[in-house]
Every structure is written in structure tokens, then in C-alpha cells.
């Protein structure tokens, strides 16, 4: 509107002094209002605000009372606008990023215009892959032998589908192999589907907490050859047990590798003399 100087009148002494900086603002919501107002007043060369008695501010008092009344009984001459959002709430702005080349860009160029890459190796790959793909009404499909044609999507869309299939309303937190098959049965395809499914399942906290415990040995087992009985023995000392009569709480065990013969003896304490006597 081209205004350079603005004078504001209010019947609230607290609000006027908080804007001027005379009073301290302790309420967090009021701080945001003051911050927003100071940003708006920077566009004016001159801005003043002062408090006047409520009797001299009848219009503002009428508007204040109007906010607490029902709008259905008002006259059509009274124009009322309801602000659904506060002025201090920040509006979310979604920035659109230009999509880069996807995994099927070269195939699309070849199928539509017959354009091949300059590299001989890349051109050969396109020649080999192209018969499997087809364009129908601008949509990209991958042919299957015994399955319907699969809709080709980019990696970002594929990861969204994986997330919904894995932990969405119909998700069951399957493993990577089952999750990949589930997505393929949804007639969706992209080349890194199994790799993305493996990364998703490894990063899922629920899958890590409730996954079955792996009982495989940490290292491959090796065979121990024993040519005849009692040629090789294995000995071990078992952990302390509740004390038995005679203060016995340890067990020393020896096993023959050939016959699996077991010898065991309870001990009160573990010393070299006791082990030698046992042997």
C-alpha cells in the first residue's frame, strides 16, 4: 500500500510495553508474536505503538466481543474472516528437486529414439537389455516369462513401496528375500530391489529386536582325529555350583575323544595338586 509511517493504538498496556521493549516477555507464544511483529515493522520507516483507555477504543472492543459470538446471527453486511492458522506458525514449503537420470534413462532413449551411448560397452549392455523392456502409452514395463509385465519405477519410488510393504498397514516385517518377492508380486520392478530390501531390513529396529537368535558357531567346526581309544582326552573345569556337603562346588571333567568315555570329580577348590591327582 506504500505506507511508510504507522501509528498503532491498543488498550493493552502490557502488549504496548512488550513491543516497545519496556516490559520483559516471558510467555513463549508471546515471544513469537513479538518477534514476528518486529520483523514486519522493519519495512516501515517509522512505527509507534501506544496504549489508550478502553473507552476511547470502542471499535477494537467491539471486534474483541465479536470473536466470542456466533457468526450465524450476524447481519450479511458484517464481513467476518476466520483465520485458521496463527500468524506465528511457520508455513512448510516443499522444494521440488529436479530428478536426475534414473536407471532406465538410457533404455528409454534407445526405445523411443534409437539413441545409444558413446561407450561401446554401454551400448552393448543396452542392446542386450532392451528386448526385455517395452514402452506402452509412456509407461515403462519389463516383460516376464510366467508373470505379468512389471511396472518399472525409479529407486526413490521403489524404496517407498518397500517401506510400505515392510512396515505399513499390510506389512509383516519379512526378511529381504520374502520382501523382494512380495514387491515383485505387486507388479513393481527396479534392478536394486533385493539390495534395497536387505538394507531396509538391516536398518529396521523391530526386525533387529525380534529376529530369531542365530545359533551358528562363530567359526567353522574342525574334526579332531583320534586313532584309538584313550589316545586323546579333553579336560575342562565347570563353573561354581551351589555348595554341596564338604564345600564341593566345582567339577573337573575329562572326555575321551574316541569312545566318548566321561570321567568327572567334584572339587572344593581348584589347584594344580587336585588336577594332577584327578589325572
MOSULNOR-V43627 format. One record per residue. N is the residue number from 0. BURIAL is I if it has 9 or more other ideal C-beta (glycine too) atoms within 8 Angstrom, else O. Layout:
n->{N,N}
burial->{BURIAL,BURIAL}
This chain:
n->{0,1,2,3,4,5,6,7,8,9,10,11,12,13,14,15,16,17,18,19,20,21,22,23,24,25,26,27,28,29,30,31,32,33,34,35,36,37,38,39,40,41,42,43,44,45,46,47,48,49,50,51,52,53,54,55,56,57,58,59,60,61,62,63,64,65,66,67,68,69,70,71,72,73,74,75,76,77,78,79,80,81,82,83,84,85,86,87,88,89,90,91,92,93,94,95,96,97,98,99,100,101,102,103,104,105,106,107,108,109,110,111,112,113,114,115,116,117,118,119,120,121,122,123,124,125,126,127,128,129,130,131,132,133,134,135,136,137,138,139,140,141,142,143,144,145,146,147,148,149,150,151,152,153,154,155,156,157,158,159,160,161,162,163,164,165,166,167,168,169,170,171,172,173,174,175,176,177,178,179,180,181,182,183,184,185,186,187,188,189,190,191,192,193,194,195,196,197,198,199,200,201,202,203,204,205,206,207,208,209,210,211,212,213,214,215,216,217,218,219,220,221,222,223,224,225,226,227,228,229,230,231,232,233,234,235,236,237,238,239,240,241,242,243,244,245,246,247,248,249,250,251,252,253,254,255,256,257,258,259,260,261,262,263,264,265,266,267,268,269,270,271,272,273,274,275,276,277,278}
burial->{O,O,O,O,O,I,O,O,I,I,I,O,O,O,I,I,I,I,I,O,O,O,O,O,O,O,O,O,O,I,I,I,I,I,I,I,I,I,O,O,I,O,O,I,O,O,I,O,I,I,I,O,O,O,O,O,I,O,O,I,I,O,O,O,O,I,O,O,O,O,O,O,O,I,O,O,O,O,O,O,O,O,O,O,O,O,O,I,O,O,O,O,O,O,O,O,O,O,O,O,O,O,O,I,O,I,I,I,I,I,I,O,O,O,O,I,O,O,O,O,O,I,I,O,O,I,O,O,I,I,O,O,I,O,I,O,O,O,O,I,I,I,O,O,O,O,O,O,I,I,I,I,I,I,I,O,I,I,I,O,I,I,I,I,I,I,O,O,O,O,I,O,I,I,O,I,O,O,I,I,O,I,I,I,O,O,I,I,I,I,O,I,I,I,O,I,I,I,O,I,I,O,O,I,O,O,I,O,O,O,O,O,O,O,O,O,O,O,O,O,O,O,O,O,O,I,O,O,O,O,O,O,O,O,I,O,O,O,O,O,I,O,O,I,O,O,O,I,I,I,I,I,I,I,I,I,I,I,O,O,O,O,O,O,O,I,I,O,O,O,O,O,O,I,I,O,O,I,O}
